[in-house]
Structure formats: structure tokens, C-alpha cells
């Protein structure tokens, strides 16, 4: 496993877990995964956007997780779907609810605001199914973590109903770089809060759980947003896992620190 040295290439870490041993373990976990018999996984399409809808087979749920996947806004769900089916099932079990994972459009073919539009569409779809805002939690890792924050900022700014809570893992919140423009930015301004939530104002947002690895390049992305949100009066639970790498949570159940992080997620969800 990775030690306490920060990950090298930022884009590589955003596109995957990075270290070759970690990648090997992730691939092994993904290859051995099977859907639990008491859950149903459906693929649905709304407005040309594919979403995966995971529900318990024989029980009606009153909690839904809207999962926004990572991948630097450049990898679609089909590129790393096994990882997010595993995490969807994990979210479903821990929350005793259902999980909607949206295969949002990605760059470079679809720069901003495509991903944000698709996240809003998925959230609206849940409301249209009869779920109340207070029954919905939005969760995302890496780029999906930044998109989680951007979605909440947009919902608040448009005076739309806000979800019960937000969960981010290794959130990518600052796409404004001096020597590099991420493909998702396109022709927009990288300091737009809906692209780089680090520039956002956080008043009025729901409770947030923000996890990050202590050895990853995006540590500051999470810490800065957590501090801004706390100063704005938001209930923020921020946890830094020492020596952990980008999106280490996806190595459950083999990595003890990943299991600890998911236990924290379960406690946070149950408290909403």
C-alpha cells in the first residue's frame, strides 16, 4: 500500500487509485464482485443519459443516495463501472436504501456544464419519483466529489430543494491551474464555483461529510472547502486519513482504513 508520500502525477491520481499495487488490488476486487441476491440493478435512460438504479428487491426504501462517480470528468461510468457498482452496493447496504448512479457526460466531448446538467437531471428525476429532498443524499468521489458540491451550490442558488446531506471522498474542488486547463473547463472560467467549488459560498448548505487521504495531492482541495463551509455555518464533518492516497475508500474490504472510512459514512448517514 502507498505510504505517506503524496501521489505524483495529479491527472493520473484523478483517473485512478495510482500506485500499481493499489490498482492491482482494485482490479481484483472489481473482478470478483457479484451483485447481492437481494438487490436489483436496473439500467434506465432519461433524456439520453444512462443511470444505474440499485434497489433492494423486496422492500420499499425511504433513503436514496445519488452517486456521482470520479474520473477527472473524463472517464464515464462504462470505463470504471465495476468500481461504482461495488460502492453503490456498499452505500445501499449502509444506508438501507437505494442508489442512483448517473453516467454523466464527460470531457473532452462534453465540457462544462454537461456533468452539472446531468447531475441536476438525476436529482430532479428522484424528486419526480416521489422521493423527498430530505430522503436524498448526494455523494461523490474525486471529480464526483467536486460535482457533488457544485450540484448543491447550484440547487441552492436556483432556490431548488436541497438534499439531506452531502458526502465527498477526495473531492476535486479546484480546477484552476496556472499551467494546465482540465478538459472539463472547456471555454468557461476555471474559477466558476460550479466548476471549482473551492470558489463557492457555502451558506445554507446541508450537513457535509468530507473525507480525504493525508498523502494525496488533493488534500488542500478538501480542507479549504471544509473550512469555508464551517465559517458559513454549515455542519461539516471533515476527516483526514493519515498516509492514505486518493480515493482509498474503494479498496474496501481489504484495506482497513477504507473500512474505517465506510464505517464513518454509515454513522453519518444514519444520523441524517
N, C-alpha and C positions, 0 to 999 in steps of 0.2 A: 504494500500500500504506500501511497505517497506520504512523505514526511512533511516537515514544516517549511519547505521551500515553496515559494509562490510558483504557480504554473507559468510556463514560459510564454508560448505564443497565445495571445488573447483570443484571436479568432478560432484557433484550434480548440481552446478550452470551452468556447461558447458552442462549438459544434459537437462536442462530445466530452467525455469524462477525462480525456487527456492521457495520463500515464498508461503505458501498454499493458501493464498487469491489471489495471482497473478496467480497461477496455475488454480484455480477455474475460475477466470475471463477469462484466455486464453482458457480453455476448453469450456466455454460458447460462446466466440466469434467464436471459430472454429466450434462448433456445429451449430451455426446459419448462417454460411456463405453459400452463394449460388453464383454461377458464374453469373456475369452480362450478360444480354441477348445479348449485342452487342459484346461479346468476344467468342472466340472458344478455347477450351483447348484440345489439342491432345497429346496422348502418343505415342512416337516414340522410336525405338530401333536402336542403331548404335553400331556395334561391340559387341553386348551382353550387352550394357549399356542402361538403360532406361532413357529417358529425357521427360520432360513435356514442351510442346510448346504452349504458350499462345499468341494469336494474336487477334487484332480487326477483326470482321467478314468482314466488307465491305470497308476496306481501307488499302492501302499499306503503310507500315511504313518505315522510314529511320533511326530508332533508335532501338537498341536491348540491353536489359540487360541480361547478363549471370549471373544467380543467383546460388551461392554456399551455400548450407544450412549448418546450425550448427548441433551440437550434439556430440561434443568431438571426431569426426571421428569414432564414434561407433554406431550412430543411422542413419539409412538410411532414405530416403525420405518417405518410406512407414510407418515409425514409427512416423513421425510428418508432414505428407504431408499436412494436412489441414492448419497448420500454414504457410507453404511456398506457398500454393495456394493463401491464403489471401495476403501475402506480394507480390507475383508475380502480382496479380491484382493491388495492390497498386502501384508497380513500373510501370506497364503498363499504368495506368491512369496518373500518374505524369509525365512520360516521353513521353506520347502519342506514345508509341512504343510497341514492342513485348518483351516477356520474355522467356528465355530458362532456365529451372531448371534441372540440371543434378543430377540423383540419383547415385552419385559416390560410388564406392565400399568402404566398411568400415571395420575397425578392429573389433575384432582380426583376423578374417578370412583373411582380406586383409590389411596388414600394408603398410607403405610407400614402394614404391611410387605409390600405386594404385590410391589414391584420386587425386594426382597430374596428373597422366597419364590421368585420366578420365576428369579432368578439361581442360587439353590441347586438348583432343579429342573433347570436346564440343565446345571450341573456334574455332578449326580448322573446325568443321562442319559448324559453322556460316559463316566462310570465304568461304567455299565451296558452300554455298547457295547464294553467291554473295554479302554479306554484307562487306563493307569496314571496316578496323580496326577502323577508326575514327567514325564509326557509332555504335561501341560496347562499352559498359561499363560493367566491371566486378564488381559484388557486392556480399558481403557475411557477415554473422554474426557469431560470436564466432569462432568455428573451420573453418567455411566457410570464415570468415574474414582473418584468417591466410592463408588459402588456396588461397584466392584472391591475397594476397601479394606474396605468393610462386609462383603462376602461372605467375604473372607479372615478377618476378625475372628470372624465367626460360625462358620466352619468350625473354626477353632482352638478356640473356646470350647465347641463341641459335640464336640470330640475327633474330628472327621472328618479324613480325609487331606487334606493341603494340596497345592496345585498347585506346580509347579516354580518359578514366578516370577509377579510382578505388574508390569504396565505401566500407568502413568497419564499422561494428557495433559490439562493444565489442570484437574486434579481439583477438584471442588466438595466440599470436606470439612467446611464449617461452615455449617449451615442455621439456626443460632441467632442471629437478628437481633432487635434491640430494638424496631424499628418495623414489622417485616414478618414474617409467618409463611408460608413457602413452602407451597404446596398439598400437597406430598408429606408434610409433617409431620402433617397432619390433627389428631387429638386427642392424639397422642403428645407426648412431651417432645423438644424440638429438640436437647437435649444428649445424647440417647441415642447412643452410639457407632455403632450400626447405622444411624442417620440422619445424624449428623455425626461422621465418623470422626476428626476432629480431637481428640475427647474419648477416643479409644480408647487402649488399652495395646498395645504392638507387639511384645512379647517373643514369640519363637518363630515369627515370620512368615518367609516365603521371601524371596529377593532381590527388590528392587524397583527399577525404573527409573521416575523421576518427572520428566517434562518440563513446563515451564511457560514462558509468554511473559513477558518482563520488563516489558511495558507493560500487562498485564491486571489487572483488579480482583481476580482470584483468586490472584495471586502468593503472598500470605501463606498461603492455604489449603494450597498445596503445601509451602512452606518449613517451616511449623510441623509438619506430619506427618513430613516427611523428617527433621527434627531429632529428633523424638520417637522415630522408628524407629531412627535411628542410636544414640541414647542407650540404646535397649533391646537393642542388639547386632545389629540387622538389617543385612544387606548392602544399602546404599542407594546408588544412582547417581542423583544429582539434578542436572539441567541446566536452567539458566535461559537462554533465548534472548533476548538483548538486543533491546529495541524491538519484540518480537513480541506479537501480540494473541491473544485467546482461541482455542484450537484452530486455530492457524495451520497445523498439520500437514496439514489437509485440503485445502490448496491445492497439494499435490504434483500434477504435477511442475513446475508453473510457478513456484513460489516457491522460491528457492534455500535459504532457511532451513528450509523444510518438507522438502526433500530431505536436508538435513543431519540433521534430526531422525529421519527414517526410516532413514538410514544408521546412526545410533546405535541405533535399535531393532533393526536387523538384527544388529549386532555383539553387542548384549545377548542376543538370542535364541540366537544361535549359541554363546554362552558358557554356556548352561544345560545 
